[in-house]
Amino acid sequence: MLTPTKHTNIKYSVIYIAGKVLGFLKKETLIKYEDLKEMLVSEIGVNAKNNIDYSLTFLFSIGKIEYIKNIDAITLINDNNED
C-alpha cells in the first residue's frame, strides 16, 4: 500500500512506519533487521509487516538509513542539516 485511500488505516502506511523506524534509530543507532521488524510489529501490529520493507526502501532512497550487509543491520545516517 504505497498510495493511501479513504479506507486506509494510516498507522499501516509507509510514511507512518518510516517515522517509527526513524524514532527507533534515534534511540539506538544500530538495529538488526529482524529486531527492527519485531519492534515494529509489536508496536503497530501484524498488518505493518506488509509495508516494513517499503518503508526501509523509502528511507534508504532519501538517504536517511544505511544497510550494513555483513551484520544484517540498519543504521541511521547522521545529516548535519537537520535541527
Secondary structure as the mmCIF struct_conf table of DSSP 4:
data_model
#
loop_
_struct_conf.conf_type_id
_struct_conf.id
_struct_conf.beg_label_comp_id
_struct_conf.beg_label_asym_id
_struct_conf.beg_label_seq_id
_struct_conf.end_label_comp_id
_struct_conf.end_label_asym_id
_struct_conf.end_label_seq_id
BEND BEND1 THR A 3 THR A 3
TURN_TY1_P TURN_TY1_P1 LYS A 6 HIS A 7
HELX_RH_3T_P HELX_RH_3T_P1 ILE A 10 TYR A 12
BEND BEND2 SER A 13 SER A 13
HELX_RH_AL_P HELX_RH_AL_P1 VAL A 14 LYS A 27
BEND BEND3 GLU A 28 THR A 29
STRN STRN1 LEU A 30 LYS A 32
HELX_RH_AL_P HELX_RH_AL_P2 TYR A 33 ILE A 44
HELX_RH_3T_P HELX_RH_3T_P2 VAL A 46 ALA A 48
HELX_RH_AL_P HELX_RH_AL_P3 LYS A 49 SER A 61
TURN_TY1_P TURN_TY1_P2 ILE A 62 GLY A 63
BEND BEND4 LYS A 64 LYS A 64
STRN STRN2 ILE A 65 ILE A 68
HELX_RH_3T_P HELX_RH_3T_P3 LYS A 69 ILE A 71
TURN_TY1_P TURN_TY1_P3 ASP A 72 ASP A 72
STRN STRN3 ALA A 73 LEU A 76
HELX_LH_PP_P HELX_LH_PP_P1 ILE A 77 ASN A 78
TURN_TY1_P TURN_TY1_P4 ASN A 80 ASN A 81
#
